[in-house]
Amino acid sequence: MDKKPSVSVITPAYNAARFVRETIKSVQAQTFTDWEMIVIDDCSTDNTKDVVEEQTGNDPRIRLLRMDKNSGQALARNKGMRVARGKYIAFLDSDDLWLPEKLAMQTEFMEKTGHVLTYSSYKKINEEGDVISNPLKCPPVVNLDSLLRSNHIGCLTAVYNAEKLGKVYMPNIPKREDYALWLKILSMGNKAYLVDRCLAMYRIRQGSVSNNKASAAFYQWQLYRDTEKLSLIKSLKYFFSYALNGVIKFWGLRDSRTEAAK
């Protein structure tokens, strides 16, 4: 049987033909080479499958799975995680990018410290790939309480130790499924730790939930009440913190966009 890779990279893809080739190349450019990449095509109607298959033919570390029906990112990621063989599970969406040293730095940090969940800073880019922010500031350590107040863990930067935790899956909710996964891991008594480097690029696309503040707030409230089953009082407390942190992040991002444009 083939040697198991150290890291399994989980990439859901839906109508991602425009960006997914660049995403795959950012994984192939990693200085750390002991990985597998599992791309899960969620019944795309464009030529996503063809683009990914071009890459799988040239690199046996890349696998393509297909959903039986369009099911959303949570179930697509879970399908990938079920067949993942790596000690570590990392996440990269089909339009985002990693910097070349990402896996090397993060796995080395986790091997040295024994931390089960880590994350890093990242920059934002637009659809054309232009950088539109400085690296987002992230706290050095996050516990369950602080994560409920604001999601400091970008999905494209997160890595968890599946050997220690077992496979931990995302709940099947429309949005915030990655956030709910981090909360699940931290609710086990763990903390998440920062690799203090900018290691990824998060693409902002027109119409995305992250670009629609009202929609994001709605899904945040649903997360507190329906997924986490928090009381009304606790939900209000954490939602107030979430809204306040959102204002702070907005002004920080506006300032960093100005700096990045200089």
C-alpha positions as CSV (number, residue, x, y, z in Angstrom):
1,M,0.0,0.0,0.0
2,D,1.2,3.5,-0.8
3,K,2.7,5.5,2.0
4,K,0.2,7.8,3.6
5,P,0.8,11.5,3.0
6,S,1.4,13.8,6.0
7,V,-1.2,16.4,4.9
8,S,-4.6,16.0,3.2
9,V,-5.7,19.2,1.4
10,I,-9.5,19.4,1.1
11,T,-10.8,21.6,-1.7
12,P,-14.6,21.8,-2.6
13,A,-15.3,23.1,-6.0
14,Y,-18.4,24.4,-7.7
15,N,-18.3,26.2,-11.0
16,A,-14.6,27.0,-10.2
17,A,-13.0,26.6,-13.6
18,R,-11.9,30.3,-13.6
19,F,-9.8,29.9,-10.5
20,V,-9.2,26.3,-9.6
21,R,-6.1,25.8,-11.8
22,E,-4.3,28.6,-10.0
23,T,-5.4,27.2,-6.6
24,I,-4.0,23.8,-7.4
25,K,-0.8,25.3,-8.6
26,S,-0.4,27.1,-5.3
27,V,-0.4,23.7,-3.6
28,Q,2.0,22.2,-6.1
29,A,4.3,25.1,-5.4
30,Q,4.6,24.2,-1.7
31,T,8.1,23.7,-0.4
32,F,6.6,20.9,1.7
33,T,5.8,18.1,-0.8
34,D,4.3,15.3,1.3
35,W,0.7,16.0,0.7
36,E,-2.4,14.8,-1.1
37,M,-5.0,17.2,-2.5
38,I,-8.6,16.0,-2.7
39,V,-10.8,18.2,-5.0
40,I,-14.5,17.5,-4.6
41,D,-16.6,18.7,-7.6
42,D,-20.1,19.6,-6.3
43,C,-21.8,18.9,-9.6
44,S,-20.4,21.9,-11.4
45,T,-22.2,23.0,-14.6
46,D,-19.0,24.5,-16.1
47,N,-15.8,22.7,-17.0
48,T,-14.4,22.5,-13.5
49,K,-14.0,18.7,-13.8
50,D,-12.0,19.0,-17.0
51,V,-9.6,21.6,-15.5
52,V,-9.0,19.5,-12.4
53,E,-8.5,16.3,-14.5
54,E,-5.8,18.1,-16.4
55,Q,-3.9,18.5,-13.2
56,T,-4.6,15.0,-11.8
57,G,-3.1,13.5,-15.0
58,N,0.2,15.4,-14.3
59,D,0.3,14.9,-10.5
60,P,-0.8,11.7,-8.8
61,R,-1.0,13.5,-5.5
62,I,-4.2,15.2,-6.7
63,R,-7.5,13.3,-6.6
64,L,-10.9,14.3,-8.0
65,L,-14.1,13.2,-6.4
66,R,-17.6,14.1,-7.5
67,M,-20.8,14.6,-5.5
68,D,-23.9,12.7,-6.6
69,K,-25.9,15.9,-6.4
70,N,-25.1,19.5,-5.6
71,S,-24.9,19.5,-1.8
72,G,-22.9,22.6,-0.7
73,Q,-19.5,23.1,0.8
74,A,-20.0,21.3,4.1
75,L,-21.0,18.0,2.6
76,A,-18.4,18.3,-0.1
77,R,-15.6,18.9,2.4
78,N,-16.9,16.0,4.5
79,K,-16.7,13.7,1.6
80,G,-13.1,14.6,1.0
81,M,-12.3,14.2,4.7
82,R,-13.7,10.7,4.8
83,V,-11.2,9.5,2.3
84,A,-8.3,11.7,3.5
85,R,-5.3,9.7,4.6
86,G,-3.1,12.5,6.1
87,K,-2.1,13.0,9.7
88,Y,-3.1,16.6,9.2
89,I,-6.1,18.0,7.4
90,A,-5.9,21.4,5.7
91,F,-8.5,23.4,3.9
92,L,-8.2,25.4,0.7
93,D,-11.2,26.6,-1.3
94,S,-11.2,26.5,-5.1
95,D,-10.5,30.3,-5.6
96,D,-8.0,30.9,-2.7
97,L,-4.2,30.6,-2.8
98,W,-1.4,29.5,-0.5
99,L,2.0,31.0,-0.3
100,P,4.8,28.4,-1.0
101,E,6.0,28.0,2.6
102,K,2.5,27.5,4.1
103,L,2.5,23.8,4.7
104,A,6.2,23.6,5.7
105,M,5.9,26.3,8.4
106,Q,2.6,25.1,9.7
107,T,3.4,21.4,10.0
108,E,6.8,22.1,11.5
109,F,5.1,24.4,14.1
110,M,2.5,21.6,14.9
111,E,5.1,18.9,15.2
112,K,7.2,21.0,17.6
113,T,4.3,22.1,19.8
114,G,1.8,19.3,19.6
115,H,-1.0,21.8,18.9
116,V,-4.1,20.1,17.3
117,L,-5.5,23.2,15.5
118,T,-3.5,26.1,14.0
119,Y,-4.1,29.0,11.7
120,S,-2.2,31.9,10.2
121,S,-2.8,35.4,8.9
122,Y,-3.7,36.0,5.3
123,K,-4.2,38.8,2.8
124,K,-7.3,39.6,0.7
125,I,-7.2,39.7,-3.1
126,N,-9.8,40.6,-5.6
127,E,-11.1,38.5,-8.5
128,E,-8.2,39.7,-10.7
129,G,-5.7,38.6,-8.0
130,D,-4.7,42.1,-6.9
131,V,-3.9,42.4,-3.2
132,I,-6.5,44.6,-1.5
133,S,-5.4,44.4,2.1
134,N,-2.5,44.1,4.4
135,P,-2.2,40.8,6.4
136,L,-5.2,40.5,8.7
137,K,-4.2,40.7,12.4
138,C,-4.9,37.5,14.3
139,P,-4.6,36.8,18.0
140,P,-1.8,34.4,19.1
141,V,-4.2,31.9,20.7
142,V,-8.0,31.4,20.6
143,N,-10.2,29.5,23.1
144,L,-13.9,28.7,22.8
145,D,-15.1,31.9,24.4
146,S,-13.0,34.2,22.2
147,L,-13.9,32.3,19.1
148,L,-17.6,32.7,19.8
149,R,-17.0,36.4,19.9
150,S,-15.4,36.5,16.5
151,N,-14.1,34.0,14.0
152,H,-10.3,34.6,13.9
153,I,-9.6,31.4,11.9
154,G,-9.7,31.7,8.1
155,C,-10.7,28.4,6.6
156,L,-7.9,28.6,4.0
157,T,-5.3,28.8,6.9
158,A,-6.7,26.1,9.2
159,V,-5.0,22.8,9.8
160,Y,-6.1,20.2,12.4
161,N,-4.4,17.0,13.6
162,A,-6.7,14.1,12.6
163,E,-4.4,11.6,14.2
164,K,-5.0,13.1,17.6
165,L,-8.6,14.4,17.2
166,G,-9.9,11.8,14.8
167,K,-11.9,13.0,11.8
168,V,-14.0,16.0,12.8
169,Y,-16.7,16.9,10.3
170,M,-18.5,20.0,9.4
171,P,-22.2,20.4,10.2
172,N,-24.5,20.5,7.2
173,I,-25.5,24.2,7.4
174,P,-25.7,26.7,4.5
175,K,-22.9,29.0,5.7
176,R,-20.4,29.2,8.6
177,E,-19.8,25.5,8.5
178,D,-16.0,26.0,8.8
179,Y,-16.6,28.3,11.8
180,A,-18.8,25.6,13.4
181,L,-16.0,23.0,12.9
182,W,-13.5,25.2,14.8
183,L,-16.0,25.6,17.6
184,K,-16.6,21.9,17.7
185,I,-12.8,21.3,18.1
186,L,-12.4,23.9,20.8
187,S,-15.5,22.6,22.7
188,M,-13.4,19.5,23.2
189,G,-11.2,21.5,25.5
190,N,-8.6,22.5,22.9
191,K,-7.2,25.9,21.9
192,A,-6.1,27.1,18.5
193,Y,-2.7,28.7,17.9
194,L,-1.4,31.2,15.4
195,V,1.5,30.6,13.1
196,D,2.6,34.3,13.0
197,R,3.1,34.7,9.3
198,C,0.9,35.6,6.3
199,L,0.6,32.3,4.5
200,A,-2.4,32.6,2.3
201,M,-4.5,34.8,-0.1
202,Y,-8.3,34.9,0.4
203,R,-10.2,35.9,-2.8
204,I,-13.1,38.3,-2.4
205,R,-15.7,37.8,-5.1
206,Q,-18.8,39.8,-6.0
207,G,-21.9,38.6,-4.2
208,S,-20.1,36.4,-1.7
209,V,-21.5,36.1,1.8
210,S,-18.3,37.6,3.2
211,N,-18.9,40.6,1.1
212,N,-22.5,41.0,2.2
213,K,-22.6,42.1,5.8
214,A,-26.4,41.7,6.4
215,S,-26.4,38.2,5.1
216,A,-23.3,37.4,7.2
217,A,-25.0,38.7,10.3
218,F,-28.0,36.6,9.7
219,Y,-26.0,33.4,9.3
220,Q,-24.0,34.3,12.4
221,W,-27.2,34.6,14.5
222,Q,-28.3,31.2,13.1
223,L,-25.0,29.7,14.1
224,Y,-25.4,30.8,17.7
225,R,-29.1,29.8,18.1
226,D,-29.5,26.8,15.8
227,T,-26.1,25.2,15.5
228,E,-24.5,26.0,18.9
229,K,-27.8,25.9,20.7
230,L,-26.9,28.9,22.9
231,S,-29.5,30.6,25.1
232,L,-31.0,33.9,23.9
233,I,-28.9,35.8,26.5
234,K,-25.6,34.2,25.5
235,S,-26.5,34.6,21.8
236,L,-27.1,38.3,22.3
237,K,-23.9,38.7,24.2
238,Y,-21.8,37.0,21.6
239,F,-23.6,38.6,18.7
240,F,-22.8,42.0,20.2
241,S,-19.2,41.1,20.4
242,Y,-19.3,39.8,16.8
243,A,-20.9,43.0,15.5
244,L,-18.3,45.2,17.4
245,N,-15.4,43.1,16.1
246,G,-16.9,43.4,12.6
247,V,-16.9,47.2,12.8
248,I,-13.3,47.1,14.0
249,K,-12.3,44.8,11.2
250,F,-14.1,46.9,8.7
251,W,-12.2,50.1,9.6
252,G,-8.9,48.1,9.8
253,L,-9.6,46.7,6.3
254,R,-10.4,50.1,4.9
255,D,-7.2,51.5,6.3
256,S,-5.2,48.5,5.0
257,R,-6.7,48.8,1.6
258,T,-5.5,52.4,1.5
259,E,-2.0,51.3,2.5
260,A,-2.0,48.4,0.0
261,A,-3.0,50.8,-2.8
262,K,-0.1,53.2,-2.2
